[in-house]
Amino acid sequence: MSASNDLVTVSPRGNIPIARMRSVYRVDDVGRRLDRLPDKEHETLRSTYERMLEKGPDRFQVKPAGLPAMDHLYDDLPNFTAVLDDVKRQLALCEDSRDALEITPLLLLGSPGIGKTHFARALSELLGTGMGFISMSSMTAGWVLSGASSQWKGARAGKVFETLVEGQYANPVMVVDEIDKAGGEHAYDPLGALYGLLEHDTAGSFIDEFAEVPIDASQVIWVATANDARSIPDPILNRMNVYDVLPPDREQARHIATKLYRSIRADHGWGSRFDPEPAADVLDRLSEMAPRDMRRAWMTAFGNAKLAKRDQVQPHDLPDMGSRRSPIGFMQ
């Protein structure tokens, strides 16, 4: 499966042009599998093959003609500077060539609530390639990534297959959230499919166990998040660039809280009734919270201030949400 037909169109965000189309599976393979299905059996599988034939195999493959604007990400995610620097370097390598966009799989390690999942979503928006999301903490079976055999009752295709077939892009961002929560209680290793998917050569002919049709997942951009690296198998760690992401320091946290205040105020009609800038003592309190908790804290505080008929949020308007957890420092 290879790329063809260069384009001159632009991604939805207008940052990274779509350079070409890429076939992510072969129509002949799908047709042969469909022809072999017994009549009136495997209706879900039949509809999957028919859907693949209807949509066709070609997907947009984006690559940068120039470096996209990233200043807003550095501003929004100041504790992710090292990760953003690495992404920028990898984008720069292919900006003036015909090479496809290629980003080494990322593993973001750090305490809960510091913005790891938010970063993954922001990267997807930057690249404009769509996103698949898998939460390993809520997984109920070991086949979410790779699908389950159609012989099993209720079987379906895995998330990788689904994202590539139903999406518009050959190189979506695939987020594996809380990868360290993929325990060994499942009948199948929930991370087993990743061994091949994280290798460019083997990912080019990935076979979902439900559809059993080779699909090109070699262009997928992988972002995994975790709190603790010790439960992640070494072969997975060795295939990824691993980053220890610390909570934002005091000034970074105040900056994030200020941006959130301005954003919430601007997004709501009632926001104009409040002071344009938050008070320093309120920011001091918010700087002790994880970024994930700040928006909820602000909303509670705005409501409390409104009930008190004040146009300024005060420290006692904030909920007691606890302080940020200490950073986790594993990795070599």
QUIPEQUI-V528759 format. One record per residue. N is the residue number from 0. D_CENTER is the distance of its C-alpha to the mean C-alpha in Angstrom with 1 decimal. Layout:
n->N d_center->D_CENTER
n->N d_center->D_CENTER
This chain:
n->0 d_center->24.7
n->1 d_center->24.6
n->2 d_center->24.0
n->3 d_center->26.6
n->4 d_center->27.8
n->5 d_center->26.6
n->6 d_center->25.8
n->7 d_center->26.4
n->8 d_center->24.1
n->9 d_center->21.3
n->10 d_center->17.7
n->11 d_center->17.3
n->12 d_center->16.7
n->13 d_center->19.6
n->14 d_center->18.2
n->15 d_center->17.7
n->16 d_center->20.2
n->17 d_center->19.8
n->18 d_center->22.1
n->19 d_center->22.8
n->20 d_center->22.3
n->21 d_center->21.5
n->22 d_center->22.7
n->23 d_center->20.3
n->24 d_center->23.1
n->25 d_center->26.9
n->26 d_center->28.7
n->27 d_center->31.7
n->28 d_center->29.8
n->29 d_center->28.6
n->30 d_center->32.2
n->31 d_center->33.8
n->32 d_center->31.7
n->33 d_center->32.5
n->34 d_center->36.2
n->35 d_center->36.4
n->36 d_center->35.3
n->37 d_center->38.3
n->38 d_center->39.3
n->39 d_center->38.2
n->40 d_center->35.9
n->41 d_center->32.1
n->42 d_center->31.5
n->43 d_center->27.8
n->44 d_center->27.6
n->45 d_center->30.0
n->46 d_center->27.9
n->47 d_center->24.8
n->48 d_center->27.0
n->49 d_center->28.5
n->50 d_center->25.2
n->51 d_center->24.3
n->52 d_center->27.7
n->53 d_center->27.4
n->54 d_center->24.1
n->55 d_center->25.2
n->56 d_center->23.3
n->57 d_center->22.5
n->58 d_center->19.1
n->59 d_center->18.3
n->60 d_center->17.3
n->61 d_center->16.6
n->62 d_center->17.8
n->63 d_center->19.1
n->64 d_center->22.8
n->65 d_center->22.5
n->66 d_center->20.2
n->67 d_center->18.1
n->68 d_center->18.9
n->69 d_center->16.9
n->70 d_center->19.4
n->71 d_center->17.7
n->72 d_center->14.7
n->73 d_center->17.4
n->74 d_center->19.1
n->75 d_center->16.5
n->76 d_center->15.0
n->77 d_center->18.3
n->78 d_center->17.5
n->79 d_center->14.7
n->80 d_center->17.4
n->81 d_center->17.6
n->82 d_center->14.0
n->83 d_center->14.3
n->84 d_center->17.7
n->85 d_center->16.5
n->86 d_center->14.0
n->87 d_center->17.0
n->88 d_center->19.3
n->89 d_center->17.5
n->90 d_center->17.2
n->91 d_center->20.9
n->92 d_center->22.0
n->93 d_center->21.4
n->94 d_center->22.2
n->95 d_center->25.9
n->96 d_center->25.9
n->97 d_center->25.3
n->98 d_center->22.8
n->99 d_center->19.4
n->100 d_center->16.3
n->101 d_center->15.5
n->102 d_center->13.2
n->103 d_center->14.0
n->104 d_center->11.4
n->105 d_center->10.3
n->106 d_center->11.1
n->107 d_center->11.1
n->108 d_center->14.2
n->109 d_center->15.7
n->110 d_center->17.3
n->111 d_center->15.9
n->112 d_center->15.3
n->113 d_center->15.0
n->114 d_center->11.7
n->115 d_center->9.2
n->116 d_center->6.6
n->117 d_center->8.0
n->118 d_center->7.6
n->119 d_center->3.9
n->120 d_center->4.8
n->121 d_center->7.9
n->122 d_center->7.3
n->123 d_center->6.3
n->124 d_center->9.4
n->125 d_center->11.3
n->126 d_center->11.2
n->127 d_center->11.8
n->128 d_center->10.8
n->129 d_center->9.0
n->130 d_center->6.0
n->131 d_center->6.6
n->132 d_center->6.0
n->133 d_center->8.6
n->134 d_center->10.3
n->135 d_center->12.8
n->136 d_center->15.0
n->137 d_center->15.9
n->138 d_center->16.5
n->139 d_center->20.0
n->140 d_center->20.5
n->141 d_center->19.8
n->142 d_center->19.0
n->143 d_center->15.7
n->144 d_center->14.3
n->145 d_center->17.6
n->146 d_center->19.5
n->147 d_center->23.0
n->148 d_center->26.4
n->149 d_center->27.8
n->150 d_center->30.9
n->151 d_center->29.3
n->152 d_center->29.8
n->153 d_center->26.7
n->154 d_center->24.7
n->155 d_center->21.9
n->156 d_center->19.5
n->157 d_center->16.3
n->158 d_center->12.7
n->159 d_center->12.6
n->160 d_center->15.9
n->161 d_center->15.2
n->162 d_center->12.2
n->163 d_center->14.4
n->164 d_center->17.6
n->165 d_center->16.7
n->166 d_center->14.5
n->167 d_center->16.0
n->168 d_center->14.4
n->169 d_center->15.1
n->170 d_center->12.2
n->171 d_center->9.0
n->172 d_center->5.6
n->173 d_center->5.3
n->174 d_center->3.6
n->175 d_center->7.1
n->176 d_center->7.8
n->177 d_center->11.4
n->178 d_center->12.3
n->179 d_center->15.7
n->180 d_center->16.5
n->181 d_center->17.0
n->182 d_center->20.8
n->183 d_center->23.7
n->184 d_center->25.1
n->185 d_center->23.9
n->186 d_center->26.3
n->187 d_center->23.8
n->188 d_center->21.6
n->189 d_center->18.1
n->190 d_center->16.8
n->191 d_center->19.6
n->192 d_center->17.8
n->193 d_center->15.5
n->194 d_center->18.7
n->195 d_center->19.2
n->196 d_center->15.7
n->197 d_center->15.1
n->198 d_center->18.5
n->199 d_center->18.8
n->200 d_center->22.2
n->201 d_center->21.7
n->202 d_center->18.4
n->203 d_center->20.5
n->204 d_center->22.4
n->205 d_center->20.1
n->206 d_center->22.0
n->207 d_center->20.6
n->208 d_center->23.3
n->209 d_center->23.7
n->210 d_center->24.1
n->211 d_center->25.6
n->212 d_center->25.0
n->213 d_center->23.7
n->214 d_center->20.5
n->215 d_center->19.1
n->216 d_center->15.6
n->217 d_center->16.6
n->218 d_center->14.6
n->219 d_center->11.1
n->220 d_center->8.8
n->221 d_center->7.7
n->222 d_center->5.9
n->223 d_center->7.7
n->224 d_center->9.1
n->225 d_center->12.8
n->226 d_center->15.9
n->227 d_center->18.4
n->228 d_center->18.5
n->229 d_center->21.8
n->230 d_center->20.8
n->231 d_center->18.4
n->232 d_center->20.7
n->233 d_center->21.8
n->234 d_center->21.1
n->235 d_center->17.3
n->236 d_center->17.7
n->237 d_center->19.9
n->238 d_center->17.4
n->239 d_center->14.9
n->240 d_center->15.3
n->241 d_center->15.5
n->242 d_center->15.5
n->243 d_center->17.3
n->244 d_center->16.0
n->245 d_center->18.9
n->246 d_center->19.3
n->247 d_center->20.4
n->248 d_center->24.2
n->249 d_center->26.6
n->250 d_center->26.7
n->251 d_center->23.0
n->252 d_center->22.7
n->253 d_center->25.5
n->254 d_center->23.9
n->255 d_center->20.6
n->256 d_center->23.0
n->257 d_center->25.1
n->258 d_center->22.4
n->259 d_center->21.3
n->260 d_center->25.0
n->261 d_center->25.5
n->262 d_center->22.5
n->263 d_center->23.7
n->264 d_center->27.2
n->265 d_center->26.6
n->266 d_center->24.6
n->267 d_center->27.5
n->268 d_center->31.1
n->269 d_center->32.4
n->270 d_center->30.6
n->271 d_center->33.5
n->272 d_center->35.8
n->273 d_center->34.3
n->274 d_center->34.9
n->275 d_center->32.8
n->276 d_center->31.7
n->277 d_center->31.1
n->278 d_center->33.9
n->279 d_center->33.6
n->280 d_center->34.4
n->281 d_center->31.6
n->282 d_center->29.1
n->283 d_center->30.7
n->284 d_center->29.9
n->285 d_center->26.3
n->286 d_center->25.8
n->287 d_center->26.3
n->288 d_center->23.3
n->289 d_center->19.7
n->290 d_center->17.6
n->291 d_center->16.0
n->292 d_center->19.6
n->293 d_center->21.0
n->294 d_center->20.3
n->295 d_center->22.1
n->296 d_center->24.8
n->297 d_center->25.5
n->298 d_center->25.8
n->299 d_center->28.2
n->300 d_center->30.1
n->301 d_center->30.5
n->302 d_center->31.9
n->303 d_center->34.2
n->304 d_center->35.5
n->305 d_center->36.1
n->306 d_center->38.1
n->307 d_center->40.1
n->308 d_center->40.8
n->309 d_center->39.4
n->310 d_center->37.6
n->311 d_center->36.1
n->312 d_center->33.7
n->313 d_center->35.4
n->314 d_center->34.1
n->315 d_center->35.6
n->316 d_center->33.5
n->317 d_center->30.4
n->318 d_center->29.6
n->319 d_center->29.9
n->320 d_center->26.3
n->321 d_center->27.1
n->322 d_center->26.2
n->323 d_center->23.2
n->324 d_center->23.0
n->325 d_center->24.2
n->326 d_center->21.8
n->327 d_center->21.2
n->328 d_center->22.6
n->329 d_center->22.4
n->330 d_center->21.7
n->331 d_center->24.4
